Amino acid sequence: MLLAPPVAGLATARHRARWPEPDPGVRAADLAELLRRVRIRGRGGAGFPLADKVAATGGRTRAVVVNVAESEPGSAKDAVLMLTAPHLVLDGAVLVATALGAPRVQVVVPGHRAAVADAARRAVAARDGDRMRWEVAATTGGFVGGQAAAVQELLAGRANRPVTRWVPGAAAGRASVLLSNAETFAHVAAAWALGPGRYAGLGTPEEPGTTLLTVGGDGRVDDGGATVAEVEHGRRLVEVVPELALPVGGREPAALLGGYHGTWVSGDALSRVRIGRVTARRVRPVLGAGVVLPLRADACPVAATAAVLGFLSAERARQCGPCDAGLPELAGTAATLARPGLGAPATVEHLVMLARAVDGRGACSHPDAAARLALSLLEAFPDEVEAHRAGGCAVRERPAPPASRLGRRAR
Amino acid sequence: VSGQGLVVDWPRCRGHGVCIQAFPELVGRDPWGYPLVSGEEIPDDLMGHARRAVRGCPENALRLVQARRPQ
């Protein structure tokens, strides 16, 4: 749907050959009705229903903010979207802005991905026919700079950092801007153009439509290339990423799901994961922004976790005491555990203590996510952690996997 | 019961520890000297201590807000 060929790129004419102009007559009630039927959830990671966000504006808003910051190293889907179908994203933003009476659309582009920022700027410059004021701003705040609260700080002319929110931002009943991830707006445009019936022909009744996934290529857990795919909600992850259905070199398949703010999932639990943000009984953003980082056969999960925690520590905003003091210790403890010969039972206990000590104790979710990642290592890889606790490494001690599985994954 | 709970404005908190001393019943100390608060409802008879902790914070980093429901 979103990524179906032919690729339109920055050319508006090629885009218009496939997608209609955003309806200038769309009203708040029309948008609410569409969202009621297609149930689009935010694609930035938290999975908050867009209908609720729209309702929180009370039907009017000052501006619509398109978050293309994509500061997660394991995510490339917004980059692909902005390079291949940027006008679908911008159409969605115009529709929402028109419905909510907003005179302007602000596009927040990644300061660290020059090609994406450039594509977004050129796409905005190519817009004609919208009665919108367009603004483009680039993030400067690193990993945490892409969070919604940090993006709003940037747009307010302050430092691109998270701030304390006394009430959850999306639920606040006085939202003066409507902010969502770039992909969210592309789905709004697609659902509007196709109509709820056709849009909901894909996916499940609870979660119609498709979502974008990025598989591999973050550079720490997986140093291969990243693949971005559009997949239907409700499918099993192992059908979409077949390599996750096979044991690798003597252990169960495993992946870091949801990116660096996500969790390790292995074995049976992995085979049960379905594409989407809604499961039968609960809403749990397992896939977050749609990031899947498979653990290669020759990679040690403890070392991979230590590498990611090292990154998260380096990217902390240094604003909140417990995170500023605790994340370097958490990452250092994971690094100690990862080095064969250095791990000891007390190292694991210390890791757990630190994870609990930083959890929930910052202006943003950065320390919570680091804690969750560390604890998920212990849950998903009990054997590997046990080997490190005893001073060894299960991956090194395991017989070498067959040569065919050592190389790059086939795609 | 008061219906109120304590929350910390983390970017402001510098770990002076005044709140830990003013309200030891419900404010703990973490490994780095920063306060540990649960955000849950404060019993009426301890509200005096809670207000003392809020007033005493030199960074104005502690607030009383509607309490989180116990989970």
Interface residues (C-beta under 8 A of the other chain):
Chain A: V163 T164 W166 Q319 C320 G321 P322 C323 A325 G326 M353 L354 A357 R361 G362 A363
Chain B: V7 V8 D9 W10 P11 R12 C13 R14 G15 D30 P31 W32 G33 Y34 R63 V65
